[in-house]
């Protein structure tokens, strides 16, 4: 009788471990399917980015106007580096150096540009707002576009970042300006004109 009980016990233990291994295998297989699907989707996004027209930094610089409200574009604009085709243009308030903005505009279709774009996209996906003694940081939707905005009271500066048409990365830094004042300047630009 003890032998039969022992055999039944061993059989149950083997059956238990065999079922557990099948479940683990199915789980591992489903994880592989999910990760391969995500990798394929990521690959498609990257391939689409490479197919989009690549603008030279000169074209991006020419698109930015010489004057925006009372702000004048200073020359020269900063040229992009290798594999990071972007332009950085400085605008000063009526020739004064007290109030100015810097507009950085990147293509968004090289590997380096895609990494920068993904970093701002991750920042925006966090969807947070925080007030500090020095100012605030927040992510919100403005006119159908997700925006990262940071205001520092210490230096009275504002930083605004967003992605246009799921492609162009835009970062604007304002010195001695509030975020609302920077938006007044940005609202003069039609980013949909660059394709």
BELQUITA-V869231 format. One line per field, one symbol per residue. ss: DSSP state (~ for helix, > for strand, _ for the rest). phi: phi as a letter, one per 40 degrees, with the letter a starting at -180 (. if undefined). psi: psi as a letter, one per 20 degrees, with the letter a starting at -180 (. if undefined). A space follows every 50 residues. Layout:
ss->???
phi->???
psi->???
This chain:
ss->_~~~~~~~~~~~~~~~~~~~~~~~~~~~~~~~~~~~~~~~~~~~~~~~~~ ~_____~~~~~~~___>>__>>>>>>>>>>>__>>>>>>>>>>______> >>>>>>____~~~~~~~~~~~~~~~___>>>>__>>>>>>>>__>>>>>> >>____>>>>>>>>___>>>>>>>>___~~~~~~~~____~~~__
phi->.ccccccccccccccccccccccccccccccccccccccccccccccccc ccdcccccccccccccbbfcbbccbccccccdgacabbbbbbcfgcbcba bbbbbbdgbbdcccccccccccccccfbaacbcciabababbfgbcbbbb bbcdbfbbbbbabcffbccbbbbbbfacdccccdcccccbccccb
psi->ghgggggggggggggghggghgggggggghgggghhggggggggggghhh iqppqrhgggghhprhpocjpppqqrqpqrrpjmnrqopppqoliqjgpr qppppqgkjrgghhggghghghghhhmrppprhicrpqprpoljppqppp pphgjlqqppqrppkkfppppppppkqqhhhghhghiipniihp.
